[in-house]
Each structure stands twice: as structure tokens, then as C-alpha cells.
Amino acid sequence: MTYLLLILAGVFAGAINAVAGGGSFLTFPSLLFAGVPAVMANASSTVAMVPGSVASAFAYRSDIQELNEKNIKSWFVVSLCGGAAGAALLLFTSDKTFRLVAPWLLLFATLLFAFGTQVSLALRGRLHSSHGAMLLMLFPICVYGGYFGGGMGIMFLAAMRLYGLNNIHGMNGIKTVLGSSLNAIAAGIFIASHQVSWRPTLIMMAAGIAGGYLGPIGARQVPPKIIRALVIAIGAVMTAYFFHIAPK
């Protein structure tokens, strides 16, 4: 049953990350249920989802090319630096501290996922983002992504809306590239620091590759509102659960 849970979490998390973000709402709790300590579960979740994110980026390659965005390379560099900083920060966090922080991170990610689009649209009418401002927005998002990552996708999409992009499939593609790059550098740090529980991670990784590649295909078939509602519901349930089990 544990292996089945990890497989299902990996498939659906890979697909959800490709379409809307929020896959960590599934992977992180599943690893905890499998008996992995909190900090190691968060690190293992990151490692498990890297190949799936790369598969999603490959599936989105034509959508990214259609945008013809010339600044992606600099965004990529920022994602690497921010991901490394966030991963290093996690390594200095004790397991007990992370269990205390995790419910608040999940709550923040859930609220951001639920209302991030409205906030970004409201700000877009008042703010006019330049390339420099885009880099300033991306770095803290990438630090957060390297540390935890829940809701990171909607942060990327919000930043790109402020920047002026509006092709949702191309934006999802860029979001996936940035997320996979920062997760890759964070994963390397976690692996070097021996913070990965390999057996459940490899099971989830294999499932995540399938979900990550099929996600963009399904994104064109399933109404985005249904996917968003599902992610928000999962986030709300997981947030309530982790507040319930948090150390007192």
C-alpha cells in the first residue's frame, strides 16, 4: 500500500506540476506517511520530481519556442542561484523546526495557489515590470522553491504575468524549465548532503516521469478550473492535517 501511494503521488504530482504546480502537496505528505523524516522527506520530494519536470519541459518545448522570449537564459541563471540558496537554508533547518514551519508553508502555498491569479492580475494594471524587476521577483521565488516549493509554480506564473506574458502554455513551459533547473541544483545539494531516502524517492521518481510527460498533453484536454480546484482541495486538506500533527 505504501508503494502504491508513492506511485500514485508521483504520477499525479508530475502531471499537476506540468499543468498548474502544487505537486508537492502530494509528494511531501506521501513521503512522510512512508516514514521519512520531515526535512529528508522535503529533500527527497525535490529529488523525485526533477526527472518529471525535465520531461514536462521537453513536452512544452514548442510552446516555449513560440514565445520567442530572449531573457530566458538570465532567468535560468537566477533559478540556479536561488535554488542553491534555498536548499542550503533547508539543510540548516532541524527536523522539529521544519515540522513546525511546514503547516504554515502549506497554508501560504494553498492561499497563493487559490488567489495568486487574481492578485497578479490586479497588480498588473498598476505595476509595469522590466527585465531587472523580473530578476528581482524571480530570485526570492527560487529561494523559496529550493527550500520548500509548494505554490512555486503560481509564483512564477504571477511574475510572468506582471512581466507581460500571456500565452499560458508557453508560460507553463518556462515555469517548468525554471522549476526543473532550481530543483536540479537543489537535488544535487541534497544528494551530496545525504538527505535523500532513496527507495521511496526512486519509486516516486519513475512515476513522476510518466506524469510529467503526460501532464502537458492532458492540460489541453482537461479544463484548467477543474485542475486548480483539485489542487486547492488537496492543499487545504494537507494543511489542516499538518497543523493537526505539528509539534506542540
C-alpha positions in Angstrom: 0.0 0.0 0.0 2.9 2.4 0.7 4.4 1.7 -2.7 1.1 2.2 -4.4 0.7 5.5 -2.5 4.1 6.6 -3.7 3.4 5.6 -7.3 0.1 7.4 -7.4 1.5 10.5 -5.7 4.4 10.6 -8.2 2.2 10.2 -11.3 -0.4 12.9 -10.2 2.3 15.2 -8.8 4.2 15.1 -12.1 1.1 15.8 -14.1 -0.1 18.6 -11.7 3.3 20.3 -11.7 3.3 20.3 -15.5 -0.2 21.9 -15.7 -0.6 24.1 -12.6 2.0 23.4 -10.0 1.3 22.1 -6.5 2.6 18.6 -6.8 4.5 18.9 -3.5 1.0 18.8 -1.8 1.1 15.1 -2.8 4.7 14.1 -2.7 5.8 15.6 0.6 2.9 14.1 2.7 3.2 10.8 0.9 6.9 10.5 1.9 6.0 11.5 5.5 3.4 8.7 5.5 6.0 6.3 4.3 8.1 7.1 7.4 10.6 9.5 6.0 11.7 12.3 8.5 10.3 15.8 7.6 13.5 17.5 6.3 14.6 14.4 4.4 11.0 14.0 3.0 11.1 17.5 1.7 14.5 17.0 0.1 13.5 13.6 -1.3 10.4 15.1 -2.8 12.5 17.6 -4.7 14.9 14.9 -6.0 12.0 12.7 -7.0 10.3 15.4 -9.1 13.4 16.5 -11.1 13.2 14.0 -14.0 9.4 14.5 -14.3 9.9 18.3 -14.5 12.5 17.7 -17.3 10.1 15.5 -19.1 7.4 18.2 -18.9 9.8 20.9 -20.1 10.6 18.7 -23.1 6.8 18.3 -23.8 6.4 22.1 -23.7 9.4 22.9 -26.0 7.3 24.1 -28.9 5.2 26.3 -26.7 8.3 27.9 -25.3 9.7 28.5 -28.7 6.6 30.3 -29.8 7.1 32.9 -27.1 10.5 33.8 -28.5 11.5 35.3 -25.1 15.1 36.5 -25.2 15.7 36.8 -21.5 15.1 33.1 -20.5 18.8 32.4 -20.2 19.2 35.0 -17.4 16.1 33.7 -15.7 17.7 30.3 -15.8 20.9 31.5 -14.1 18.8 33.2 -11.4 16.8 30.0 -10.8 20.1 28.0 -10.3 21.4 30.6 -7.7 18.1 30.8 -5.9 17.5 27.1 -5.8 21.0 26.5 -4.3 20.4 29.2 -1.6 17.0 27.6 -0.7 18.5 24.1 -0.5 21.3 25.3 1.7 18.8 27.0 4.0 16.8 23.8 4.4 20.0 21.9 5.4 20.4 24.2 8.4 16.8 23.6 9.5 16.2 20.9 12.1 13.5 18.3 11.6 11.4 19.6 14.5 11.7 23.2 13.2 10.6 22.1 9.8 7.6 20.3 11.2 6.6 23.5 12.9 7.1 25.6 9.7 5.7 23.1 7.2 1.9 23.7 8.0 2.5 27.5 7.5 4.3 26.9 4.3 1.5 24.7 3.1 -1.1 27.3 4.1 0.8 30.1 2.3 1.2 27.9 -0.8 -2.5 27.0 -0.8 -3.7 30.5 -0.4 -1.3 31.7 -3.0 -2.5 29.0 -5.4 -6.1 29.9 -4.8 -5.8 33.6 -5.1 -2.5 34.2 -6.9 -4.1 34.7 -10.3 -6.4 37.5 -9.0 -3.5 39.2 -7.2 -1.3 39.1 -10.2 -4.0 40.5 -12.5 -4.8 43.3 -10.0 -1.1 44.2 -9.7 -0.6 44.0 -13.5 -2.7 47.0 -14.0 -0.6 49.1 -11.5 2.9 47.7 -12.0 4.9 47.7 -15.1 7.7 45.1 -14.9 11.1 45.5 -16.6 13.7 42.8 -17.1 15.5 44.0 -13.9 12.3 43.9 -11.9 11.6 40.4 -13.2 15.0 39.2 -12.0 14.3 40.7 -8.5 11.0 38.9 -8.4 12.4 35.6 -9.6 15.3 35.3 -7.0 13.2 35.1 -3.8 10.7 32.8 -5.6 13.6 30.5 -6.5 15.0 30.6 -2.9 11.5 29.6 -1.7 11.4 26.8 -4.4 14.8 25.4 -3.2 13.6 25.4 0.4 10.1 24.1 0.0 8.5 24.7 -3.4 4.8 24.4 -2.7 3.0 27.0 -4.7 6.2 27.9 -6.6 4.6 27.4 -9.9 1.8 30.0 -9.3 4.5 32.5 -8.2 6.4 32.0 -11.5 3.1 32.5 -13.4 2.3 35.6 -11.5 5.8 37.1 -12.1 5.5 36.3 -15.8 2.0 38.0 -16.0 3.5 41.1 -14.4 6.3 40.9 -16.9 3.8 41.0 -19.7 3.5 37.4 -21.0 0.0 36.0 -21.6 0.4 32.7 -23.5 -0.5 30.2 -20.7 1.1 27.2 -22.4 4.3 29.0 -23.1 4.3 30.4 -19.5 3.8 26.9 -18.2 6.7 25.7 -20.3 9.0 28.5 -18.9 7.7 27.8 -15.4 8.6 24.1 -15.8 12.1 24.9 -17.1 12.9 27.3 -14.2 11.4 24.9 -11.7 13.3 21.9 -13.0 16.6 23.8 -13.1 16.3 25.1 -9.5 15.1 21.7 -8.3 18.1 20.0 -10.1 20.7 22.2 -8.3 18.8 21.7 -5.0 18.6 18.0 -5.6 22.4 17.9 -6.2 23.0 19.6 -2.8 20.6 17.3 -1.0 22.2 14.2 -2.6 25.7 15.4 -1.6 24.5 16.0 1.9 22.9 12.5 2.2 19.5 13.9 2.8 17.6 11.6 0.4 15.7 8.4 1.3 16.4 6.5 -1.9 13.9 3.7 -2.1 10.7 5.7 -1.9 12.4 8.5 -3.9 13.2 6.2 -6.8 9.7 4.8 -6.9 8.2 8.2 -6.9 10.7 9.4 -9.5 9.8 6.8 -12.0 6.1 7.5 -11.6 6.8 11.3 -11.8 8.4 10.9 -15.2 5.3 9.4 -16.6 3.1 12.0 -15.0 5.4 14.9 -16.1 5.4 13.9 -19.7 1.6 13.2 -19.9 0.6 16.3 -18.0 1.1 18.8 -20.8 -0.9 16.5 -23.1 -3.8 16.3 -20.6 -3.6 20.0 -20.0 -5.1 20.5 -23.4 -8.0 18.2 -22.6 -9.0 18.9 -19.0 -10.5 22.3 -18.1 -7.9 24.3 -16.0 -10.6 25.2 -13.5 -11.0 21.5 -12.6 -7.3 21.0 -12.1 -7.0 24.2 -10.0 -9.9 23.1 -7.8 -8.4 19.7 -7.2 -5.0 21.2 -6.2 -6.6 23.7 -3.9 -8.7 21.0 -2.2 -5.6 18.8 -1.7 -3.7 21.7 -0.3 -6.4 22.6 2.1 -6.7 19.0 3.4 -2.9 18.6 3.7 -2.6 22.0 5.5 -5.3 21.1 8.1 -3.7 17.7 8.6 -0.2 19.1 9.2 -1.5 21.7 11.6 -3.1 18.8 13.5 0.1 16.8 13.8 2.5 19.7 14.2 4.7 19.5 17.4 3.1 21.4 20.3 
